[in-house]
Amino acid sequence: MSIMMAALAAVHAGKLSLDQKVTVEARYQSNDSGTFQHLTPGFWITLRDALVMMIIVSDNTCTGMVTDLIGLPNLQRWCENVGMTATIHRYGIPPKLSADHALDMVTITTPNDQGLLLELLLKGTTDPAVAARLGSTPELCRLGLDILSWQKLKTRLPSLLPLGTKVAHKTGTGARGYMDAGILFKDDRPLCILTAFTDRVPAALPDGTPGFAAAAQLIGRMARLCYDGLGARG
């Protein structure tokens, strides 16, 4: 999410344009997430479409391209300026690592940092001052929120919510864990922000349940508890 919002800040600053062409090069396709890794390189899409694919199907080909357009130092500086002080971006495309890797080998963030970003994004859709804290505008914040709501990977936060429930969220998957962070809505009204992180997830639980499935089920149950408990307050 921070990469998308930093890119939108660069758009607001006039450094990037949503309709600029971005060419998909083979060097960005060495990854294991998303769809563009499987396509023939050399075609182009707009930056806006790269942001959409990066979010809604976690397309890491697009993640690498967008990160290079922003620049890692600029991305890190943006996070620090926003207040995401525990977030460290180390690369555009995640490297392939074993499950016992150290955290200093990967990009890291925290539930609090992601929750802060989601809160600022939501408030920024209507408050120009909050949008300015993100280096953005209410219009660009609304685009960011829309893109998050188009998410196609729904096995975590939305998995146990009533069919059609709006959730603006971004999943995260690593060798050690499975994450999801988003805004839950009820009747198109923001209900709560939930950021769920798991770590050191085993390949399988003692009962044979795959670790990734258990993590997804846990996150889904947490979301349903929040939805039912907070939604009942009216």
N, C-alpha and C positions, 0 to 999 in steps of 0.2 A: 504493500500500500504506500509506503514511503517513497518508493521509486516513482509510482504513478503521480503522487502529489508533488514531488520535486520536479517532475517533468511538466506538470501543469503550472508550477511556479515559473519555470523557465519560459513557458508559453506566454504567461502574463508579462514577463520581463522583456519579451520580444526576442529572446535568444533562440527559441524554437517556435514552430508553427504546427498546429494540429493537422493541417493538410499537406505538410511537406512529405516528400517521397522518402521512404526508407527501404533500401535494397537488402533483401535477405541473402546474405553471403554464407558460403559453406562453413566458414570458420565459426559461425554462431550455432551451427546445427549439431555440434557434438555434445548432446545432452540427452536426458531421458524423461523429459516432461513436456507435454503439449503435443501439438500436431505438426508444426512447421519443420521439426527435425526430420520428418519423413518426406518432405516435398523437394522437388528439384530446385536447387538454388538459382538465384539470378532474377527472381521476380521482385516486384516492389509493392509495398502497401503504404498507406498514410501513417503518420505518427499516431493519429487517433486510433486507427485500427490496431496498431501495435500495442497500444495501451489496453485496448479491449481484450485482445488475445492473451496478453500477459496476465490479466486478472482473471478472466472467466474460465480459462482452461489451464492456467499456470504454464503458459507457453514460454519456456526458458530461452528459446531462440529470440523471441521478442524482448525478454528481460535483458539479455546480453546487449542487444542493439540499443535499447532505450538507455541502459546504464552508460554505455559508451557515449551516447549523445549528450547526456547530462554531465558526465565526468565523475569518477568516484570521489575526488576531493570535494566537488561541489555538492554531491549527494550527501556526504558525511556532514558537511557544513550546514546544509539545510536541516538535517535531523537535529543537530545540536542547537540551532537557532530556534527551532520549534519547541525544544524542551525534551526531546527523546535522547536523554543523556546516557542511557544504557544500551543504545543501539549502535552497532559498529558494522558498517558495510565493508567487506573485504574483497568482493569480486562481483561481476555481473552474472555469470553463470556458475551455479554451485558445482564444485568438483565432486567426483565420485569417491566417496570415502567409506570405510568400514564403520560398523556401528559403535566401535570403541574409540572413535576419534575424539580428540580434545576440542573443547569449544573455541579455543583460540585459532583453530584451523578453518572456522566457518564464520559466515555472517551471523551476528547474534542480535537478539532483541528481547524484550520482556513483555509480559501481559500488560503491565502498567503503561509502557511506552505505546503499545498498540492501542490500548484503551484511550490514552490521551489523544492520539491522532484521530481516532474515530469520533471522539467527542468534539474536537476542534472542527473536523470536517462537517459533522452534522450541524453544529452551530454556525459554521461559516456559510452554509447554504442560504441563510437569511440575514446574517450579521456581517456587514462589510468589514468591521474592525477585526472580527475573529478571522475572516477570510484573509485579511491582510497579514495576520500573524503567520499564516501558511504561505505568504507570498503570492496569494491568489485573489480571486474575486468570488462573490456568491455564485455567479454563473458557472465558473469552472469547478467550484465545489459541488454544485448540483450535478455536473457531468461526472465527477468522480464518484459521487454517491450512486448515480444511475448505473455506472459501470459495475460497481460492487454488487448492485442488486441483480445484475444479469448473470451472476455466477452460475456456472453449470455443474460444479463439483459439489454435490449436495448430500454427501454421506455422513457429514458431521453435524454442524449446528442445525441445519434444517431437517435432519433425517426423521425426527419424531414429531415435528410440528404439523399442524393441520395443513392439508394440501392447499397450496396457493399462498401460504404465509410469506410475506415479504421479509427477506433477510439480505441485508447489504453486507457482504463478508468476503474474506480472502482466506483460503486455506494455506497451510504450509506443511511440507513433508520433507523430512530429513532422514538420514540413516539411523538416528537415535530416537526420533519421535514424530508425532503427528499433531498438528495445530489447526485452529480455526479461530478467527477473530471477526466479530461483526456486530451489526446493529439489528436487533429483532424488532419487528413492527407488529402491531395488531390493529386491523382496520386502517391501515396506512398511517398509523400513529406510532412514533418511536416509543418502544416499550422499555428497552434496556440495551446496554452495551455488554457483551460477553466476550471475553478473550480467554480461550482455553488452550493450554499448552501441556503436552506430555513429554516425558523424557525417559531414556533407557527402557524403552518398550521392548520386551522380549519377542522373539520370532513367534512364540506360541505360549499361551497360558497353560498351567497344569492340566486343565480340562480339555486341552487341545484347540481352544479358540485361537485363531491367528491374532497376534498382537495388534496388527493394524485394525482389525475388526473390533477388538475390545476397546481400543482407544476411541474409535469412531462412535461406538455405542455409548461410551461414557460421556463423551462430549454431547452427543444427542440427548442423553438423559438430563444432563445439566441444563441444556437449552429448554427442554420441555418443562422442567421444574421452574425455571425463571418465567417462562411464558404463562404457565398456569397460575403461579403465585402472584406475579405482578399484574397479570391481565385481569385477575379477579378483583383488583382494587378499583377498577373502572377508570 
